[in-house]
Amino acid sequence: MGQSRRMSMVEASANTASGFVLSWVAGMIVYPLVGWAVSPAQNTIVVAVFTVISVARSYLWRRAFNWLHGRAA
């Protein structure tokens, strides 16, 4: 049997949490290199939006593969 939906969400969230921090730091370095002046607050908003998208994407892919695995069994 595969993961429960709850555990899929927990895993996707934990996986993405480290990405949040890494993306925030990277944004503060990369944006100025390409000429975009962003404040830490603006960077946080951008990173938060992409983090929500990432968690949803990870969750949906996990559920899809668990469903496919269940059909094959």
mmCIF file as gemmi writes it, N, C-alpha and C atoms, coordinates in Angstrom:
data_model
loop_
_atom_site.group_PDB
_atom_site.id
_atom_site.type_symbol
_atom_site.label_atom_id
_atom_site.label_alt_id
_atom_site.label_comp_id
_atom_site.label_asym_id
_atom_site.label_entity_id
_atom_site.label_seq_id
_atom_site.pdbx_PDB_ins_code
_atom_site.Cartn_x
_atom_site.Cartn_y
_atom_site.Cartn_z
_atom_site.occupancy
_atom_site.B_iso_or_equiv
_atom_site.pdbx_formal_charge
_atom_site.auth_seq_id
_atom_site.auth_asym_id
_atom_site.pdbx_PDB_model_num
ATOM 1 N N . MET Axp A 1 ? 0.847 -1.194 0 1 0 ? 1 A 1
ATOM 2 C CA . MET Axp A 1 ? 0 0 0 1 0 ? 1 A 1
ATOM 3 C C . MET Axp A 1 ? 0.883 1.245 0 1 0 ? 1 A 1
ATOM 4 N N . GLY Axp A 2 ? 0.435 2.294 -0.659 1 0 ? 2 A 1
ATOM 5 C CA . GLY Axp A 2 ? 1.195 3.537 -0.745 1 0 ? 2 A 1
ATOM 6 C C . GLY Axp A 2 ? 0.982 4.421 0.469 1 0 ? 2 A 1
ATOM 7 N N . GLN Axp A 3 ? 1.527 5.6 0.374 1 0 ? 3 A 1
ATOM 8 C CA . GLN Axp A 3 ? 1.364 6.569 1.452 1 0 ? 3 A 1
ATOM 9 C C . GLN Axp A 3 ? -0.069 7.061 1.532 1 0 ? 3 A 1
ATOM 10 N N . SER Axp A 4 ? -0.439 7.501 2.736 1 0 ? 4 A 1
ATOM 11 C CA . SER Axp A 4 ? -1.733 8.152 2.881 1 0 ? 4 A 1
ATOM 12 C C . SER Axp A 4 ? -1.649 9.548 2.27 1 0 ? 4 A 1
ATOM 13 N N . ARG Axp A 5 ? -2.782 10.133 2.001 1 0 ? 5 A 1
ATOM 14 C CA . ARG Axp A 5 ? -2.797 11.494 1.458 1 0 ? 5 A 1
ATOM 15 C C . ARG Axp A 5 ? -2.139 12.47 2.422 1 0 ? 5 A 1
ATOM 16 N N . ARG Axp A 6 ? -2.392 12.281 3.697 1 0 ? 6 A 1
ATOM 17 C CA . ARG Axp A 6 ? -1.814 13.17 4.716 1 0 ? 6 A 1
ATOM 18 C C . ARG Axp A 6 ? -0.291 13.083 4.705 1 0 ? 6 A 1
ATOM 19 N N . MET Axp A 7 ? 0.236 11.88 4.668 1 0 ? 7 A 1
ATOM 20 C CA . MET Axp A 7 ? 1.683 11.716 4.672 1 0 ? 7 A 1
ATOM 21 C C . MET Axp A 7 ? 2.298 12.218 3.363 1 0 ? 7 A 1
ATOM 22 N N . SER Axp A 8 ? 1.57 12.112 2.273 1 0 ? 8 A 1
ATOM 23 C CA . SER Axp A 8 ? 2.055 12.68 1.019 1 0 ? 8 A 1
ATOM 24 C C . SER Axp A 8 ? 2.218 14.19 1.148 1 0 ? 8 A 1
ATOM 25 N N . MET Axp A 9 ? 1.25 14.835 1.788 1 0 ? 9 A 1
ATOM 26 C CA . MET Axp A 9 ? 1.333 16.28 1.987 1 0 ? 9 A 1
ATOM 27 C C . MET Axp A 9 ? 2.46 16.642 2.944 1 0 ? 9 A 1
ATOM 28 N N . VAL Axp A 10 ? 2.634 15.854 4.007 1 0 ? 10 A 1
ATOM 29 C CA . VAL Axp A 10 ? 3.719 16.109 4.949 1 0 ? 10 A 1
ATOM 30 C C . VAL Axp A 10 ? 5.069 15.995 4.236 1 0 ? 10 A 1
ATOM 31 N N . GLU Axp A 11 ? 5.238 14.943 3.444 1 0 ? 11 A 1
ATOM 32 C CA . GLU Axp A 11 ? 6.498 14.763 2.722 1 0 ? 11 A 1
ATOM 33 C C . GLU Axp A 11 ? 6.753 15.898 1.741 1 0 ? 11 A 1
ATOM 34 N N . ALA Axp A 12 ? 5.739 16.253 0.966 1 0 ? 12 A 1
ATOM 35 C CA . ALA Axp A 12 ? 5.898 17.333 -0.006 1 0 ? 12 A 1
ATOM 36 C C . ALA Axp A 12 ? 6.228 18.652 0.691 1 0 ? 12 A 1
ATOM 37 N N . SER Axp A 13 ? 5.61 18.9 1.826 1 0 ? 13 A 1
ATOM 38 C CA . SER Axp A 13 ? 5.867 20.137 2.571 1 0 ? 13 A 1
ATOM 39 C C . SER Axp A 13 ? 7.278 20.162 3.138 1 0 ? 13 A 1
ATOM 40 N N . ALA Axp A 14 ? 7.705 19.042 3.716 1 0 ? 14 A 1
ATOM 41 C CA . ALA Axp A 14 ? 9.056 18.969 4.277 1 0 ? 14 A 1
ATOM 42 C C . ALA Axp A 14 ? 10.105 19.126 3.183 1 0 ? 14 A 1
ATOM 43 N N . ASN Axp A 15 ? 9.876 18.506 2.063 1 0 ? 15 A 1
ATOM 44 C CA . ASN Axp A 15 ? 10.801 18.597 0.942 1 0 ? 15 A 1
ATOM 45 C C . ASN Axp A 15 ? 10.909 20.033 0.438 1 0 ? 15 A 1
ATOM 46 N N . THR Axp A 16 ? 9.81 20.743 0.409 1 0 ? 16 A 1
ATOM 47 C CA . THR Axp A 16 ? 9.789 22.08 -0.132 1 0 ? 16 A 1
ATOM 48 C C . THR Axp A 16 ? 10.28 23.124 0.872 1 0 ? 16 A 1
ATOM 49 N N . ALA Axp A 17 ? 10.198 22.843 2.159 1 0 ? 17 A 1
ATOM 50 C CA . ALA Axp A 17 ? 10.631 23.809 3.17 1 0 ? 17 A 1
ATOM 51 C C . ALA Axp A 17 ? 12.103 24.183 2.999 1 0 ? 17 A 1
ATOM 52 N N . SER Axp A 18 ? 12.936 23.196 2.742 1 0 ? 18 A 1
ATOM 53 C CA . SER Axp A 18 ? 14.351 23.5 2.527 1 0 ? 18 A 1
ATOM 54 C C . SER Axp A 18 ? 14.529 24.298 1.24 1 0 ? 18 A 1
ATOM 55 N N . GLY Axp A 19 ? 13.703 24.03 0.253 1 0 ? 19 A 1
ATOM 56 C CA . GLY Axp A 19 ? 13.745 24.792 -0.986 1 0 ? 19 A 1
ATOM 57 C C . GLY Axp A 19 ? 13.358 26.245 -0.783 1 0 ? 19 A 1
ATOM 58 N N . PHE Axp A 20 ? 12.468 26.498 0.172 1 0 ? 20 A 1
ATOM 59 C CA . PHE Axp A 20 ? 12.057 27.872 0.469 1 0 ? 20 A 1
ATOM 60 C C . PHE Axp A 20 ? 13.261 28.701 0.894 1 0 ? 20 A 1
ATOM 61 N N . VAL Axp A 21 ? 14.011 28.172 1.845 1 0 ? 21 A 1
ATOM 62 C CA . VAL Axp A 21 ? 15.179 28.897 2.359 1 0 ? 21 A 1
ATOM 63 C C . VAL Axp A 21 ? 16.218 29.08 1.254 1 0 ? 21 A 1
ATOM 64 N N . LEU Axp A 22 ? 16.509 28.018 0.534 1 0 ? 22 A 1
ATOM 65 C CA . LEU Axp A 22 ? 17.492 28.096 -0.54 1 0 ? 22 A 1
ATOM 66 C C . LEU Axp A 22 ? 17.06 29.096 -1.615 1 0 ? 22 A 1
ATOM 67 N N . SER Axp A 23 ? 15.787 29.082 -1.984 1 0 ? 23 A 1
ATOM 68 C CA . SER Axp A 23 ? 15.283 30.008 -2.996 1 0 ? 23 A 1
ATOM 69 C C . SER Axp A 23 ? 15.342 31.451 -2.529 1 0 ? 23 A 1
ATOM 70 N N . TRP Axp A 24 ? 15.086 31.679 -1.247 1 0 ? 24 A 1
ATOM 71 C CA . TRP Axp A 24 ? 15.126 33.04 -0.717 1 0 ? 24 A 1
ATOM 72 C C . TRP Axp A 24 ? 16.543 33.595 -0.798 1 0 ? 24 A 1
ATOM 73 N N . VAL Axp A 25 ? 17.492 32.786 -0.353 1 0 ? 25 A 1
ATOM 74 C CA . VAL Axp A 25 ? 18.896 33.217 -0.4 1 0 ? 25 A 1
ATOM 75 C C . VAL Axp A 25 ? 19.331 33.423 -1.852 1 0 ? 25 A 1
ATOM 76 N N . ALA Axp A 26 ? 19.001 32.484 -2.716 1 0 ? 26 A 1
ATOM 77 C CA . ALA Axp A 26 ? 19.367 32.599 -4.128 1 0 ? 26 A 1
ATOM 78 C C . ALA Axp A 26 ? 18.757 33.845 -4.756 1 0 ? 26 A 1
ATOM 79 N N . GLY Axp A 27 ? 17.494 34.135 -4.417 1 0 ? 27 A 1
ATOM 80 C CA . GLY Axp A 27 ? 16.84 35.322 -4.963 1 0 ? 27 A 1
ATOM 81 C C . GLY Axp A 27 ? 17.541 36.603 -4.565 1 0 ? 27 A 1
ATOM 82 N N . MET Axp A 28 ? 17.984 36.67 -3.327 1 0 ? 28 A 1
ATOM 83 C CA . MET Axp A 28 ? 18.665 37.879 -2.854 1 0 ? 28 A 1
ATOM 84 C C . MET Axp A 28 ? 20.016 38.064 -3.553 1 0 ? 28 A 1
ATOM 85 N N . ILE Axp A 29 ? 20.578 36.965 -4.059 1 0 ? 29 A 1
ATOM 86 C CA . ILE Axp A 29 ? 21.848 37.049 -4.783 1 0 ? 29 A 1
ATOM 87 C C . ILE Axp A 29 ? 21.612 37.25 -6.284 1 0 ? 29 A 1
ATOM 88 N N . VAL Axp A 30 ? 20.697 36.468 -6.856 1 0 ? 30 A 1
ATOM 89 C CA . VAL Axp A 30 ? 20.525 36.447 -8.315 1 0 ? 30 A 1
ATOM 90 C C . VAL Axp A 30 ? 19.782 37.673 -8.84 1 0 ? 30 A 1
ATOM 91 N N . TYR Axp A 31 ? 18.709 38.087 -8.187 1 0 ? 31 A 1
ATOM 92 C CA . TYR Axp A 31 ? 17.938 39.217 -8.709 1 0 ? 31 A 1
ATOM 93 C C . TYR Axp A 31 ? 18.805 40.457 -8.951 1 0 ? 31 A 1
ATOM 94 N N . PRO Axp A 32 ? 19.637 40.859 -8.003 1 0 ? 32 A 1
ATOM 95 C CA . PRO Axp A 32 ? 20.494 42.022 -8.276 1 0 ? 32 A 1
ATOM 96 C C . PRO Axp A 32 ? 21.49 41.779 -9.425 1 0 ? 32 A 1
ATOM 97 N N . LEU Axp A 33 ? 21.912 40.545 -9.612 1 0 ? 33 A 1
ATOM 98 C CA . LEU Axp A 33 ? 22.844 40.252 -10.704 1 0 ? 33 A 1
ATOM 99 C C . LEU Axp A 33 ? 22.223 40.476 -12.072 1 0 ? 33 A 1
ATOM 100 N N . VAL Axp A 34 ? 20.894 40.348 -12.166 1 0 ? 34 A 1
ATOM 101 C CA . VAL Axp A 34 ? 20.218 40.592 -13.45 1 0 ? 34 A 1
ATOM 102 C C . VAL Axp A 34 ? 19.548 41.966 -13.493 1 0 ? 34 A 1
ATOM 103 N N . GLY Axp A 35 ? 19.864 42.789 -12.515 1 0 ? 35 A 1
ATOM 104 C CA . GLY Axp A 35 ? 19.382 44.168 -12.532 1 0 ? 35 A 1
ATOM 105 C C . GLY Axp A 35 ? 18.026 44.405 -11.894 1 0 ? 35 A 1
ATOM 106 N N . TRP Axp A 36 ? 17.524 43.444 -11.141 1 0 ? 36 A 1
ATOM 107 C CA . TRP Axp A 36 ? 16.235 43.61 -10.478 1 0 ? 36 A 1
ATOM 108 C C . TRP Axp A 36 ? 16.465 43.937 -9.009 1 0 ? 36 A 1
ATOM 109 N N . ALA Axp A 37 ? 16.034 45.104 -8.601 1 0 ? 37 A 1
ATOM 110 C CA . ALA Axp A 37 ? 16.164 45.507 -7.207 1 0 ? 37 A 1
ATOM 111 C C . ALA Axp A 37 ? 14.933 45.007 -6.447 1 0 ? 37 A 1
ATOM 112 N N . VAL Axp A 38 ? 15.129 44.058 -5.559 1 0 ? 38 A 1
ATOM 113 C CA . VAL Axp A 38 ? 14.016 43.543 -4.758 1 0 ? 38 A 1
ATOM 114 C C . VAL Axp A 38 ? 14.371 43.657 -3.286 1 0 ? 38 A 1
ATOM 115 N N . SER Axp A 39 ? 13.368 43.966 -2.504 1 0 ? 39 A 1
ATOM 116 C CA . SER Axp A 39 ? 13.568 44.019 -1.054 1 0 ? 39 A 1
ATOM 117 C C . SER Axp A 39 ? 13.425 42.603 -0.495 1 0 ? 39 A 1
ATOM 118 N N . PRO Axp A 40 ? 13.905 42.378 0.715 1 0 ? 40 A 1
ATOM 119 C CA . PRO Axp A 40 ? 13.692 41.063 1.326 1 0 ? 40 A 1
ATOM 120 C C . PRO Axp A 40 ? 12.206 40.689 1.412 1 0 ? 40 A 1
ATOM 121 N N . ALA Axp A 41 ? 11.35 41.667 1.671 1 0 ? 41 A 1
ATOM 122 C CA . ALA Axp A 41 ? 9.904 41.394 1.753 1 0 ? 41 A 1
ATOM 123 C C . ALA Axp A 41 ? 9.354 40.983 0.387 1 0 ? 41 A 1
ATOM 124 N N . GLN Axp A 42 ? 9.763 41.672 -0.679 1 0 ? 42 A 1
ATOM 125 C CA . GLN Axp A 42 ? 9.316 41.304 -2.02 1 0 ? 42 A 1
ATOM 126 C C . GLN Axp A 42 ? 9.813 39.908 -2.392 1 0 ? 42 A 1
ATOM 127 N N . ASN Axp A 43 ? 11.059 39.613 -2.054 1 0 ? 43 A 1
ATOM 128 C CA . ASN Axp A 43 ? 11.623 38.298 -2.331 1 0 ? 43 A 1
ATOM 129 C C . ASN Axp A 43 ? 10.85 37.22 -1.583 1 0 ? 43 A 1
ATOM 130 N N . THR Axp A 44 ? 10.464 37.506 -0.352 1 0 ? 44 A 1
ATOM 131 C CA . THR Axp A 44 ? 9.7 36.546 0.441 1 0 ? 44 A 1
ATOM 132 C C . THR Axp A 44 ? 8.361 36.237 -0.219 1 0 ? 44 A 1
ATOM 133 N N . ILE Axp A 45 ? 7.7 37.247 -0.75 1 0 ? 45 A 1
ATOM 134 C CA . ILE Axp A 45 ? 6.414 37.046 -1.427 1 0 ? 45 A 1
ATOM 135 C C . ILE Axp A 45 ? 6.591 36.158 -2.654 1 0 ? 45 A 1
ATOM 136 N N . VAL Axp A 46 ? 7.595 36.466 -3.467 1 0 ? 46 A 1
ATOM 137 C CA . VAL Axp A 46 ? 7.846 35.673 -4.677 1 0 ? 46 A 1
ATOM 138 C C . VAL Axp A 46 ? 8.146 34.221 -4.305 1 0 ? 46 A 1
ATOM 139 N N . VAL Axp A 47 ? 9.024 34.033 -3.331 1 0 ? 47 A 1
ATOM 140 C CA . VAL Axp A 47 ? 9.398 32.677 -2.91 1 0 ? 47 A 1
ATOM 141 C C . VAL Axp A 47 ? 8.183 31.954 -2.322 1 0 ? 47 A 1
ATOM 142 N N . ALA Axp A 48 ? 7.356 32.642 -1.56 1 0 ? 48 A 1
ATOM 143 C CA . ALA Axp A 48 ? 6.171 32.014 -0.962 1 0 ? 48 A 1
ATOM 144 C C . ALA Axp A 48 ? 5.201 31.527 -2.036 1 0 ? 48 A 1
ATOM 145 N N . VAL Axp A 49 ? 4.988 32.332 -3.067 1 0 ? 49 A 1
ATOM 146 C CA . VAL Axp A 49 ? 4.084 31.934 -4.146 1 0 ? 49 A 1
ATOM 147 C C . VAL Axp A 49 ? 4.609 30.673 -4.835 1 0 ? 49 A 1
ATOM 148 N N . PHE Axp A 50 ? 5.887 30.672 -5.171 1 0 ? 50 A 1
ATOM 149 C CA . PHE Axp A 50 ? 6.453 29.503 -5.836 1 0 ? 50 A 1
ATOM 150 C C . PHE Axp A 50 ? 6.518 28.294 -4.91 1 0 ? 50 A 1
ATOM 151 N N . THR Axp A 51 ? 6.641 28.521 -3.615 1 0 ? 51 A 1
ATOM 152 C CA . THR Axp A 51 ? 6.633 27.407 -2.661 1 0 ? 51 A 1
ATOM 153 C C . THR Axp A 51 ? 5.265 26.74 -2.629 1 0 ? 51 A 1
ATOM 154 N N . VAL Axp A 52 ? 4.205 27.518 -2.594 1 0 ? 52 A 1
ATOM 155 C CA . VAL Axp A 52 ? 2.849 26.957 -2.608 1 0 ? 52 A 1
ATOM 156 C C . VAL Axp A 52 ? 2.631 26.147 -3.888 1 0 ? 52 A 1
ATOM 157 N N . ILE Axp A 53 ? 3.07 26.691 -5.004 1 0 ? 53 A 1
ATOM 158 C CA . ILE Axp A 53 ? 2.952 25.975 -6.27 1 0 ? 53 A 1
ATOM 159 C C . ILE Axp A 53 ? 3.736 24.668 -6.21 1 0 ? 53 A 1
ATOM 160 N N . SER Axp A 54 ? 4.92 24.704 -5.65 1 0 ? 54 A 1
ATOM 161 C CA . SER Axp A 54 ? 5.764 23.516 -5.565 1 0 ? 54 A 1
ATOM 162 C C . SER Axp A 54 ? 5.157 22.437 -4.681 1 0 ? 54 A 1
ATOM 163 N N . VAL Axp A 55 ? 4.598 22.82 -3.548 1 0 ? 55 A 1
ATOM 164 C CA . VAL Axp A 55 ? 3.961 21.84 -2.66 1 0 ? 55 A 1
ATOM 165 C C . VAL Axp A 55 ? 2.775 21.184 -3.368 1 0 ? 55 A 1
ATOM 166 N N . ALA Axp A 56 ? 1.966 21.982 -4.022 1 0 ? 56 A 1
ATOM 167 C CA . ALA Axp A 56 ? 0.81 21.421 -4.741 1 0 ? 56 A 1
ATOM 168 C C . ALA Axp A 56 ? 1.264 20.479 -5.852 1 0 ? 56 A 1
ATOM 169 N N . ARG Axp A 57 ? 2.271 20.875 -6.591 1 0 ? 57 A 1
ATOM 170 C CA . ARG Axp A 57 ? 2.795 20.04 -7.679 1 0 ? 57 A 1
ATOM 171 C C . ARG Axp A 57 ? 3.336 18.722 -7.133 1 0 ? 57 A 1
ATOM 172 N N . SER Axp A 58 ? 4.137 18.78 -6.08 1 0 ? 58 A 1
ATOM 173 C CA . SER Axp A 58 ? 4.692 17.558 -5.487 1 0 ? 58 A 1
ATOM 174 C C . SER Axp A 58 ? 3.593 16.637 -4.974 1 0 ? 58 A 1
ATOM 175 N N . TYR Axp A 59 ? 2.616 17.217 -4.317 1 0 ? 59 A 1
ATOM 176 C CA . TYR Axp A 59 ? 1.512 16.433 -3.773 1 0 ? 59 A 1
ATOM 177 C C . TYR Axp A 59 ? 0.734 15.732 -4.896 1 0 ? 59 A 1
ATOM 178 N N . LEU Axp A 60 ? 0.417 16.478 -5.933 1 0 ? 60 A 1
ATOM 179 C CA . LEU Axp A 60 ? -0.364 15.904 -7.034 1 0 ? 60 A 1
ATOM 180 C C . LEU Axp A 60 ? 0.403 14.809 -7.77 1 0 ? 60 A 1
ATOM 181 N N . TRP Axp A 61 ? 1.688 15.01 -8.008 1 0 ? 61 A 1
ATOM 182 C CA . TRP Axp A 61 ? 2.48 13.964 -8.636 1 0 ? 61 A 1
ATOM 183 C C . TRP Axp A 61 ? 2.555 12.719 -7.757 1 0 ? 61 A 1
ATOM 184 N N . ARG Axp A 62 ? 2.741 12.909 -6.456 1 0 ? 62 A 1
ATOM 185 C CA . ARG Axp A 62 ? 2.805 11.77 -5.537 1 0 ? 62 A 1
ATOM 186 C C . ARG Axp A 62 ? 1.502 10.99 -5.562 1 0 ? 62 A 1
ATOM 187 N N . ARG Axp A 63 ? 0.383 11.701 -5.508 1 0 ? 63 A 1
ATOM 188 C CA . ARG Axp A 63 ? -0.916 11.033 -5.528 1 0 ? 63 A 1
ATOM 189 C C . ARG Axp A 63 ? -1.117 10.304 -6.856 1 0 ? 63 A 1
ATOM 190 N N . ALA Axp A 64 ? -0.713 10.905 -7.963 1 0 ? 64 A 1
ATOM 191 C CA . ALA Axp A 64 ? -0.862 10.283 -9.273 1 0 ? 64 A 1
ATOM 192 C C . ALA Axp A 64 ? -0.053 8.988 -9.352 1 0 ? 64 A 1
ATOM 193 N N . PHE Axp A 65 ? 1.184 9.024 -8.875 1 0 ? 65 A 1
ATOM 194 C CA . PHE Axp A 65 ? 2.003 7.822 -8.931 1 0 ? 65 A 1
ATOM 195 C C . PHE Axp A 65 ? 1.506 6.759 -7.963 1 0 ? 65 A 1
ATOM 196 N N . ASN Axp A 66 ? 0.996 7.152 -6.808 1 0 ? 66 A 1
ATOM 197 C CA . ASN Axp A 66 ? 0.404 6.172 -5.89 1 0 ? 66 A 1
ATOM 198 C C . ASN Axp A 66 ? -0.83 5.536 -6.518 1 0 ? 66 A 1
ATOM 199 N N . TRP Axp A 67 ? -1.629 6.32 -7.219 1 0 ? 67 A 1
ATOM 200 C CA . TRP Axp A 67 ? -2.815 5.792 -7.898 1 0 ? 67 A 1
ATOM 201 C C . TRP Axp A 67 ? -2.408 4.811 -8.989 1 0 ? 67 A 1
ATOM 202 N N . LEU Axp A 68 ? -1.397 5.195 -9.79 1 0 ? 68 A 1
ATOM 203 C CA . LEU Axp A 68 ? -0.919 4.313 -10.849 1 0 ? 68 A 1
ATOM 204 C C . LEU Axp A 68 ? -0.347 3.008 -10.267 1 0 ? 68 A 1
ATOM 205 N N . HIS Axp A 69 ? 0.374 3.13 -9.172 1 0 ? 69 A 1
ATOM 206 C CA . HIS Axp A 69 ? 0.943 1.947 -8.517 1 0 ? 69 A 1
ATOM 207 C C . HIS Axp A 69 ? -0.184 1.026 -8.023 1 0 ? 69 A 1
ATOM 208 N N . GLY Axp A 70 ? -1.235 1.611 -7.48 1 0 ? 70 A 1
ATOM 209 C CA . GLY Axp A 70 ? -2.374 0.814 -7.006 1 0 ? 70 A 1
ATOM 210 C C . GLY Axp A 70 ? -3.092 0.113 -8.141 1 0 ? 70 A 1
ATOM 211 N N . ARG Axp A 71 ? -3.164 0.745 -9.297 1 0 ? 71 A 1
ATOM 212 C CA . ARG Axp A 71 ? -3.83 0.121 -10.463 1 0 ? 71 A 1
ATOM 213 C C . ARG Axp A 71 ? -3.005 -1.044 -10.999 1 0 ? 71 A 1
ATOM 214 N N . ALA Axp A 72 ? -1.694 -0.921 -10.927 1 0 ? 72 A 1
ATOM 215 C CA . ALA Axp A 72 ? -0.815 -1.955 -11.475 1 0 ? 72 A 1
ATOM 216 C C . ALA Axp A 72 ? -0.764 -3.186 -10.57 1 0 ? 72 A 1
ATOM 217 N N . ALA Axp A 73 ? -1.053 -3.004 -9.3 1 0 ? 73 A 1
ATOM 218 C CA . ALA Axp A 73 ? -0.951 -4.115 -8.338 1 0 ? 73 A 1
ATOM 219 C C . ALA Axp A 73 ? -2.138 -5.056 -8.392 1 0 ? 73 A 1
